Amino acid sequence: MAQTTTSKSCLQTLRNIRVFLVDKLEWHIDSVVDLLITKDVFSRDDREDVLFEKGPRGKVRKVLDILDCKGEEAAKVFVSACSYLWEPSLKTLQQPWEQTTDYQKIIAKHKAALKRRSESMLYYNTRHGEKIPFSEHYVNLLIVKGHHSLEIKRHEVLTFGQQRISLQQKASEKFIKPAQLFSNETGMQPNKKILVTGVAGIGKTVLVQKILCDFSNDKEYTSFDFIIHLTFRDLNLIRRPISFRELILRKNGHLAKHLDTITENDVKLLIILDGFDEFKHYRACDADVFLTEIDEEGEVPEVLSSLILGELLPRASVLVTSRPMAVGYIPVGAIDCFVVITGFSTTEIHDFFQRFFQDQDVASRMFDTVAANELMLTLCYIPAFCHIVCRILKDSDCLSTASPRTMTDIYVQYLLALVKSHMKNRVETLNVNSRIQDQEHLQKILIKLGRLAYQKLMKQETLFYSNDDEIMNCAMVSTFLDKTSIQEPGCTEDIYSFTHLTIQEFFAALYSAMADVPLSETLGSSIESTTGNLDLFARFLSGLLSKRNQELLNRNIGFEMHEDKMQSFRIRLVSDTQTLCENGAYILTHLHCILEQQDVLLIQELQPQSLRINLSDVSLSLMDHNAVKYFLSEIQMTIFELDLTGTNTSAKALKDLEPYLLRCENLWLGENSLDMEAVKVVAGVLEASDTLKQIGLGWTDIGDEELSVLTKAIKVKKKLSEIWMEGNRIGFAGLTSLSDLTPCPLTRVVAIWNNVTDDEAERLNSLYPGQCFVVSFTDDSMWEGWAQWVLQRCEVSSSEKLVTFLQKVCDISLCSLESSWARTFFGTLTQLIRTRIEQCLEEDVRRKLVKFEAILNL
């Protein structure tokens, strides 16, 4: 082994054979750690970090992680001292396993079973008896390797909407095909543990079906002999300890006689665990109880965590799919490869339409209808939503006459399309009285389903079972819900779900809007939810309580208009929005609710004393910008403050918002990467605005060249009094270019954490009187307000985002200040970090928080 690593780095070699080393060293981990301490490669603290990990395989991974951090020299010592433990096995790693004729026959039998199960589309609520061939309707999914977490502040579908664009642009030449999931870019060991994430309806289950279909037809995945497919909605029905053997045989009885042979050759086995977020016990899967034999019984979470961690069938490959909201409960330390499904681009949307309508002319015409509607096209990146739109177009001609303007409009059209599909065979034979009775029956069914959707949404559940009263007493379940039948010993269990999470949210809002229940009972005390998971529910509720949709539902389904509820919601929306405008709290959800109302008179009722629009810390999508523009275009007053900090704002977005930027007194653009094109847009605002007094450009990656453009723009109107540019690339020369503008109009130029030395800072203030240039922290009271602002940003951020803040604000020069504001600031910050450490579920993030707590306690 030592000879083979002379031509390449030992560190890279360890990375390449990482999966193999975890297999080989798990029984030697204690002696390996002792040896590394003897060789002075590991410290006692390193040993503690290793011992902290769960299970021997987790400890091996931690050893390899630490070596990776220590660098090449540490890796060389490790390879030299320990290679005798794995070298003989490495030489025989690729040797083929002898297979019998019976073994080949059971492979063929298993593939035939998978082929039957995967040949028809399993996704979307097809009509009873309808079969959609998978191979004819599968549309390519855009898949990106890498771990991309979502902020918890917003609904996952809304959050990912903007992130998707960024991911697809960055990875335009690096998209992978499903068949490449298990390949390692180094060409050495294949990926063994894969985590596929994606928002609701993005195509996770479709990807699994694609894998099963290609494997069963001998198209791909030839490195596997068997694929075992388990769904978490199926596993939810198990209420007793169970062995992994029994789990497999519940759906694969044909493997009973050969299962020992299959599991002994586990290197050729792939286990797919689909829908982790749907698992009732997903919070218990990071367990510390391990099973190592397939006949050992344990609770389902223990069996599954043992599989993922490699304690059970250590050489087997495991693929897990999940929505982002549950990923924190997966033992991600065992994952070799993270994958994100980014859905569709415009090309795939067009392809989806072609396959859905099965007629090129019709599909093209329908696609053109959607492409002309910016809102609908933006949402169609989610395959499930694409299906919703196609159903609307197929079953209704409403879109051709009145294009939807809001999310609620689209979902009301979808509801009417489903109702029309259900009723079309009955209406012609009914007399007037029967039609009225049928309409009343329909209303009752929709309210029942809405109540069920609402109850489950409040519990963050998406699955309904056949023993739910609302399901048992509902005759139209198949029209609105997907059904999965699970064969249990002695019975069949039916499991239901809405086609997409957003449809469940819509039905929940329909119940809140149309049922005879007080609004306070279903909406609670606030329109906006703390975690953002009810943002869409609030938007749908706002849209359903608008006059146009109340009239539409009354006309088509016979729902009674709820005037009192409409007025009550309107009063609350106006009051809340006015308060948010005045205190500068986060306002985006309320702006979307106003957009859903589509009522200019509502905005005119607003009379805030000042207009402060806080949109910070979320990546703004096209729909978000539309909501902001709709609001600002109708409320004609000076914008005291517009906070676009950390919103992933681009030059195009700034250009789009330019008419409103010109009305701002204070504009905060920090933590957006502003290229020269974006800087020129900002410069255009500075040249034209008569109101702009303060601008924040901290951590925007601007340097002297960009500052020069801004300086020329400031000289035109000479209205700007303060410019904040923390954490950039600005040097002494760049700041000097602003000297002609100090102390009038610029009274303060803040440039801490830039490329300016203390000597240059003193020189600046000696050359240019007025002490306008601030390039280091002082005891000045101005920093007290700055500290409060930073703390506010930290409090509303996720723990992952908090870490990035801490990297910026835990500065030695700041820590050493003795002023009261600094002591208060760091005391409050330390307490916040401790709280987040207790709450944090991601070990890597938690470890970083602990590190920053230690820095602040120095």
N, C-alpha and C positions, 0 to 999 in steps of 0.2 A: 504493500500500500504506500509505503514511504517513497518507493521508486516511482510509482505512477503519479504522484503529486508534484514531482519536480518541475514538470512543464506547465502546471497550472496551480493556482493558489489553493492552499489547504482549506481556506475559508470557503471558497467556491465549491470545492469537492464536498465539504460537509453539507452545504446547502443542497447540492445535487442528490445526495444519497440520504437526505434527512428522514424520509419515510422508512427507508431500510434500517437506518440506525435506531429509530424508535423501536422497531421490531426486535433487533438484536441485543440491545443494551438494557431492556427493561428488567432483566433478572440480575444485572450486574451494576445497577445504578449506585448502590452504596459504595462499592469498591471504586467505581469511577470517580465519584466525588472525593473520596479520601485521597485517591491518587492525585487528583488535580490540586488539592490543598497541599499535599506533600511537595508537588512541583512548583508551588507558589503561583499557580495560575488562578486559583480560586481563593477568596478570602472567607473568613467565618461568616460574614454577612451573605456572601454568595451561597454558602451552604444552607443558611436559614431560608433564603429565597427558594431554593430547590425543595427543601423539606416542607415548605408551605403548600406546595402543589399537591393536588389530589391524584393518587394512584401512581404506580411506577412509570407508566408511559408519559404521564404528565410531567413527572420529574425529569425524564430524559429530554423532553421538549424544552423544559426550562434550562437545562444544562446547555443545550445547543443554542438557545436564545442568548444566554450570557456570553458564550464563546463568540457568537456573532458580534456582540457589542464590544468585546475586548480586542477583536481584530486578528490579523494574520499570525502574529507571533504566538498568541495563545492557541490558535488553531493548530499550528505546527507542533507544539508541545503535546497537545491532545492526541493528534494523529500518531505521533511517534510513540507515545506511551500506551495507547489503548487500541491500536489497529489490530493487534493479535486477537481481539475479541470478535472481530467481524470479518477479517480478511478471507478466511476459508469459505465462508458462506457467500461472500460477494462474488467469488469466482463461479459459483454454481447458480447464481440468482436467476439467470435467464434460461436455465436448462428446462426443456419441455417436460410436462407431466404426462406419463403414459396413460392413455385413455382406452377403455374397453368398448366393445360394440354396444353393450347394454347402456353404457354411459352416454354414448352418442345418440342412442334411441330416446333416452329420457330427455336429452337436450332438445331433440326434434319435437317431442311431445309437449314440452314446456313452451317452446316457441310457438307451437300451434295454438296453445291456450292463450298466450299473450296476444297473438294475432287476432283471435276472435274478440278479445276484450278491447282492443285498440283500433279496430278497423273503422269504427264509426265515431263521430265527434261526441265526446263525453261532456263537452262544455256547452253552455247556453241552454235555455229551456225550450228544447224542441217539442213539437206537438206529439201527442201520444201515438206511438207506432211509427213516427217519422225517423228515418235513419239518414244521417248526413255523412257520406264517405270522408274519412279523415284526409286521405291523400289528395282528394280533389279540393278540399277547403282549407287546408293548412296554408297559412301565410307566414313568410319568414319573420322571425322575431329578432330584434336588434339586441344582441347580448354583449356585455362588456365585462372583462375581468377586472376585479378590484373591489375593495370594501368602501362603500359610499354610504355613510350614515345620514339619517334625516333628523333635522331639528324637531323636537317634540312640541314646539310652540303652536304648530298648525296641523290641520288635517293632513294625513299622509298623501292623499291624492293631490291636494293643492300644493303641498311642499314639493313633491316630486315633479310637478308640472314644469317648473322652471329649471330644476336641476337636470331633467331629462335633456333639455336643449344643450346645456353645457356638456353633458356626458357624450351625447351623440356627436357634437362638433369636435371634441377632443379625441374621440375614439373612431373617427370616420374611417380610418384605415386599419383599425385594430379590432373591429368586431369579430367575434368568434362564432363558429357554427356549433350547434349542439354536439356534434361528433368530436369537437376539440376540447370539450369540458375536462376530460381526464388526461389530456396530454400536458406534459411539463415542457415549458419553453426551453429548458436546458437540454432536453433530449435524454436525460438520465432516467430517473424514477418517475412514474406517472403520478398524478394527483390522486390521493386516496379518499380524502374527505372533502366534499364539495358543499358549499352553502350557496344556494340560489335565492336571492331576495328580489322582491318587486312588490309594488303597491297592488291593492285589490284590483283584479280584473286585467292585469298586465300580461298574463299568459304563462304563469308558473305551471299550472296543471296541463296546459296545452304543450308546454315544453316536455313535461314528463311523458305525455302521450306520444309525442314525436320520438322520444328515445325508445319507448316500448315498441312503437310501430317499425322503426328502422331496424331495431335489434331482431324482432320476430321475422322480418323479411330478409334477414342476412345482408342488410345494406351497410350497417355500421356496427361499432362496438364489438368487433371480433375478438378483442382481448378478454371478453367475458363469456363464460359458458352459460351462466344463469343470471337473470335479473329478478329480484324479489321486490314486488311493488306493494307497499303498505300506505294506507291513507289514515291520517289522524282522525278524520270523522268516523272511520271504522273503529279505530282503536279506542275512541271515546266510549264505546259500548261495553268494554271489558271492565268489569267491576271486581275482579279478584286477582290474586297473584297468578302469574302465568310464565311459562318458559318460552324462550325464543323458538324452540322447535314447534310448540303449539301455535305460536303466532303465525309462523310460516304456513303450517298445514291447514289453518282455518280456511284459506282460499286456494291452497295448492296441495290438495290431498294426493294428487298424482305423483308428488315427490316423496311420499312417505318412505318407500323402500330404499331410496337412494340418498336420503338427506344426510346421512353420516358421511357418505363419500363426497357429496357436494360441499359440506362445511369443512371437511378435512382439506379440500382444495380451495380454501376460501380466497386465495389470490385471484381466482377466476370468477368471483361472485360480486355482483353489484346489488346493494340494497337501497331502494328509493323510499324515503319517508316524506310524503307529500302533504303540505298544509300544516306545518308546525303551529302556526298561529291559531288554527282551529281546535287544537288539542285542549281539552278541559284542564289538564294538569301541566300546562307548559311551564308554569312558574316553578315546578318541582323537578325539572329535568337536569338542573346543574347539581346532581346528587353526588354524595360521597359514599354510596353503597354500590359496589361493583359485582357484576356477575361475569364469570369467565368461561362457563360451560353452557352449551345450548339447552341442556336439560335442567339447569338451575332455575328455580321459580323466584320471581320477584314482582314487585309492582311494575306496571307498564313504564313509568318514568325511569325506573332503575334499569330495566332491560334496554331501553332506547339510549340512555346516557352511556351505558356500558358499550353499546355499539359505536356511538359517535366518538367516544374517547379511545376506542380501540382495545379496551379490556376484553371484550367479547369479539371473537372472530377478528383478530388484530390485522390480518392481511386483506380482509375484505374491503371493497370500496363502498362508501356511503354517500348518498346525495340527499340533502335535506332542502326542502323549499319552505319559505316563510315570508309573510309580510314583515316590513321593517319593525312594526310595533312589538314583536315578540323576540327579535333577534338577541336582545340583551339576556335572555334566559337560556340560550344555547351555549354549551361549553366551547366557545369559539377558539380557545387555545389549541384545540385539536384539529381545527380546520386548516387544510393545505391550500385551498383555493376559494376565494370569494367571487361570486358572479352576480351581476345586476342585470335584470331584464329591463331595457329602456322602452319597450313597446314598439310602436310604429313610427316611421317617418312618413312624409307625404307619399312616397313611392309605395310603401306597404299598404297605406290606407286605400290607394287607388286599386291595388291588387285585391284587397279584401272585398271591395265593391264588385269587382269583376267576378270573383268566385261566389259571392252571395247571390247576385242577381242572375248569373249564368246566361247573360245576354249582353254582349259588348256595348251595343248602342244604349240600352237602358241603363247599364252600369255607368257609362260615361256621362249620361245626362244627369243621373242622380249624384254622381261625384261632383259635377260642376255646380249643382245646387248647393251642396255642402261647402265646396271650396269658396263660394261667394259669401258664405256666412263665417266670418272670422272666428266667432265663438265656437261654433260646432266643429270646425276643422281643427282648432287648437285642442279640443277635448278628445278628438278621435285618435290621438296617439295611444290611448288605452284600447286594446282590442275589444274588450267587453262593451265599451261605450260605442265603438264602431258598429257593433252588432245592434245596439239599441237604436242608433240612428238609421241603420238599414231597415229595421223592423218598422220604424215610423214611416219611412219613405215607401215601404212595400204595402203597408196596410192603411195608409192615409194619404190624402193629397193635400193636407193642411199646409205643409211646408211651402208648396208652390204659390200659395196665396198670401200667407202671413209668416214671414221668416221669423223664427224665435230670436228674441233679443237678450234673453237671460237663461241661466241654468234651469230655473223653474219652468219656463216656457217649454223647453225641450222635454222635460220629464212629464209635464202635463200632456204634451202631444203623445209621448210614449204610452202613458196610461190610457189615453183615448184610443190609441191604435190597438192595444191589447183588448180593451173592452169591445171595440168594433169587431175584432177577430172572433171573440167569443160569442157575440150576439148576432152575427150576420146570418146564421142559419136559423135563428129563432124569430127574428123581427118580422119577417114576411108573413108568418102564420099567426101572429098575435093580433087580437083586437085592441082597441084603445085601453080598456080597463086592464087587460092582461099586460099591456106594455107598461102601464103605471105600476102595477104590482111587481113586474119584473125589474123595473128601475129601482123601486124601493128595496127589493131583495139585493140588488147589486150594491146599493149604498151600504147596507148592513154588512155585506161581505167585505167591502173595502175598509170599513171602519174596524171590523174584526182583525183583518190582516194588519191594518195600521196600528192597532193597539198592540198586537204581538211584536211588530217591528219596533215600536217605541220601547216596550218593556225590555226586549233583548238589546236594543241599542244602549240603553242606560246601563246595562251590565257588560257592555262591550262584547256581546255574543252575536254570532252570525248564523248559527245552526239552530233549527227547530226540529223537534221530534214528533212522531206521529201520536204520542200520548198527550201533546199539548191540546187543551180544550179547543182553542181557536182553530187549530188544524183539523181536529176531528169533526168539527161542526161546519166546515167550510167546503162548499160544493165546487168552488172555482180555484182550488189550490193549484192545479196543474197549469192554469192560465198565467199565474203570477210567480210561481215558485219552481225552482229546479228540484227534482226528487232523485235521491240516491237510495237504492234498496240494498240493505246489508243482510245477508243470510246468516242467521244465528242458529245455534242448535235448537231445533223444535219450533222456530218461528222466523219471520222476516221482519226486520226493523226498517222503517222508512225514515230517511233524514231529508229535511227540506232546507233550502236557502234561497234568498233572492238572487237573481242573475248577477247582481253586482252590489257591493256594499252601498253605493250611492242610491240604489233603488230602495234598499231597506231604509235609508235615511229619508228618502222622499216619502215613503209610506208612513214613516213615523211622524213626519211633519204634517202629512195629510190628516192623520188622526188628531193631532194637536189643533189643526185649523178647523176641521169640519165636525168633529165629535162634540157632543154636548158636555164638555168638561172645561173648567175655568182655565184660562191661559196661564195663570200663575202656577197651576198644578203641573203643567207639562213643560213650561219654559223655565221655571225657577226664577231666581232673583236677578239673573243677568243674561243678556242676549249672547255675550261671548263666553265660551267655556275656558276654563283655566288651561287645559292641555291642548285645546284646539280640536279635539276629536268630535265636537259637536258643531263646528263652524258651518259645515254644509247643511246640517239640520236647521240651523238658525236662518241660513239663506233661503232654503226651501220654504220654511215657515213664513218668512217675509213675503216671498213671491206668491204663496198660496193665499195670503191675507191681503193681497192687492185686489183692487176692484176688478181689473180685467180678467184675472184667473178665477175669481169667485163667480163672475158672470159666466165664464166659459164652462166651469164645472156645473153650474146651475142649469145651463142650457143643454148640456150633453149627457149629464148623469142624473140631474135632478136634485143635487145637493142644495140645501137651503143656504142662502147667503147669511153670514154671521156679521152683521153690521157692528154690533157691540164689540166683538172680538177684534175686528179690523181696526176700530177706533182706539181700542185699548193698546194694541200693539203699536199703532202709529204714534200715540202719545209717548209711550216708553222709548221708542226709537229716536224721536225728536229730542226728548229730554236727555237720554244717554249720550247722544251724539254731541249735543251742545256742551255737556259737561266735559267730554273727551277733548273737544276743540279748545276749551278754556284751560284744562290742566295739562294738556300735552301727553296724555296716555295713549297707548296703542289703539288705533282706530280702524284698521283695515276691515275687520269683520263687519263693523257698522256701515262702512262705505259700501260694502257688497250688499248688505241688506237694503240700503237706500237704492242701489242700482236695481235690485229685484223688484222694488215697488214701482219703478218707472213712473214716478209722480213728481213733477217739477214743483207743484204746490207744497209738497212735504218739505223740500229743501228751503223753500221760501219762508216756512214757519220758523226756521232756525235763525236765532239772533244772538250768536255768541259775542261776548265782549272782546274776545281776541280769537284768532284762527291759528291754532297750532296743530299741524298734521304730523303725527308720529307713525311712520311706517317701518321703523328700524328693525334690523335683525331677522328679516325673512327675505328670501330671494323672490323678487316680484315677478310674476308672470304677465303675459299679455292681458289676461283677464283682470289681474290686479290693477294694471295701468288704466284699463278701461273704466274700472270703478272709480279710481282717483280722478281721472279726467272728467267723468260724468258729474261728480260732485263739485269739483272746483270750477267747472264751466258754468254751473248754475248758481253758485254762491259768490256774488260779486263784492269782494272786500279784500283788503290787503292781507296777505298771508304772513302773520308774525313769524312763524317758524315752520319749516318743512324739513323733517328729519328722514333722510334716505340712507342713514348709516347702515352699512353691512347688508345692502339689498341686492347686491350683484348687478348694480346699475351700469349699463353700457352707454356708449356714445349714441346709439340708436334710441335708447330709452330716454336719455337726456334731451335729445332733439325733439322727441315726441312730447315731452313735458315742458319744453321751452316757454310757451306762452304763460305757464303758471309760475315758472321759476322767475320770470320777470316781475312778478307781484310779491316776491318774498323779501322780508327784511333780514331774516336769518336762515341760511341754507347750510345743512350739514350733509356732506357727501363722503365722510370718512369710511375707511374699510371697504372701499370699492376700488378695484384695480383700474385706474383711469389711464388709458393710452393717450397718445397725442391727439387723436381724433376727438376723444371725449373732453380733453383739456381745452380744445378749440371751441367746443360747444359752451363750456363754462366761461371761457373768455368772451364769447359772444354775449352771454348774459351780463357779464360785468360791464361790457361796453354800452349796453342798451338800457340797463336797469337804473331807475331813479330812486329805488327803494332799498336795494341790498346794502346792508350795513356790516354783517358778519358772515363769514364763510368758513366751513370746516373741511379740511382736506387731509386729515390725519390718516396715515397708513394707506395712502392711495398709490404709492410707488412712483411719485413724481420726483424729478431731479431738477437740476439747474436749467436745463433746456425748456422743460414744461413751465417752470416758474417764470422764465423770461417772457413766454407768451402771455401768461397771466398778468405780469407787471405792466406790459404795454396796454392791456385791456383796462386795468385799474386806472391808468392815467387819463383815460378818455372822459369818464364821468367824475372821477375823484370823490366817490360817495362811500367807498368801503372804509370802515374804521378798524376792523379786526380780521386777521386771517390766521387760522390755526392749521399747522402743517406738521404735527407730531409724526415721528417714525417714518420719515421718508429718506431720500438720497440727496438732500439739498446741502450744498457746501457754502463756504464763506463767500465765494464769488456770486452765487445765486442770491444770497441774502443782501449783498451789497447793492444789487440791482434795484432793491426796494428802498434804498436810502433816500432817494429824492421824494418819496411819498411819506416819510416820517418827519416830524410827528403829526403831520396833517396831510392827508386825511387819516392815514394809518396811525392809530395810537398804540396798537399792540400787534406784534408779529411773533407768534409762538412757534418755535422750531426745535423743541426738545427732541432728543433721540434722532438727530440728523448727523451729517458729516461735518460737524463744526466742533473744534476743540475749545477748551475753556479759555485759552489765550486769545483765540480768534473772537470768542464771545466778548471778552473784555475790550478787545480792540474795536469791535463794532460799536459798543455803547460809549466808548471814549471818543470815537470819530463822529458819531451821530448822536447828538444830545437828546434827552427825553426818556432814556431807558426803555425804548420801544421794543427792542429785540430781546426776546426771552428764549434762551437756548439751554437753560438748566433750571432745576427746581430751586425755589427760594422759600422764605417764610412769608411771602406776600399772601394776603388774604384771598387773592384771586384763585388760589389753588384749592380753597375750600369748596367752592362751587364745582370746580373740575373734579374733585374727589367724590362729591355727591353724585355727579353725572356718571362716573366710572362705576360706582357701586350699584347704581340703578341698572346700568347695562349688564353688570355681572349677575344681578339677582334674576333678571328675566331670561338669561341665557341657559342653554343646556350645559351639562357638566363638560362636554367635549368642547363647546365654544368657550366656556370659562377658562379652560386650560390655555387657549390661544390668548385670552385677555391677560392671564397671569404672566405669560411669557413677555408681555409688553410692559406691564406695570410693576413687576417685581424687580425694580432697578435698584442697584446698590446705593446710588447717589440719593435716591428717593427714600430708601429705607433708613438712611443715616440721619435724616432730618429730625430735629427735636421739637419742631413746632407742634402745637396742639392739633392742628388739622391732620398732620401726618400720623400722629399717634392714634387719633380716632379712626382715621382711614384704615390703617393696617390692623387695628383691633377688630373692626367690623369685618374686614376682608378675611381675616383669619377665622373668625366665627362662621362665616359663610362657607369657607372651604371645609371646615370640620363637619358642617351639616351635610354638604354634598358628598363627603367621603362616606358618611353613614348611609346615604341613599344610593350611592353609585353601584350599578350592577356590572359595569364593564371593568374588568380587572386592570387593563392597560391604562384607562383613564383614571381609575382610582389610584393607581401607583403614582401617576404624575401629580395628582392632587396632594398626595402625602408628601411628595418631594417639595412642592411649593409651600406647604405648611411648615416644613422643616426650615426652608429658607427664611420665611417670615419670622420664625422663632429664634433666629440666630442673634 
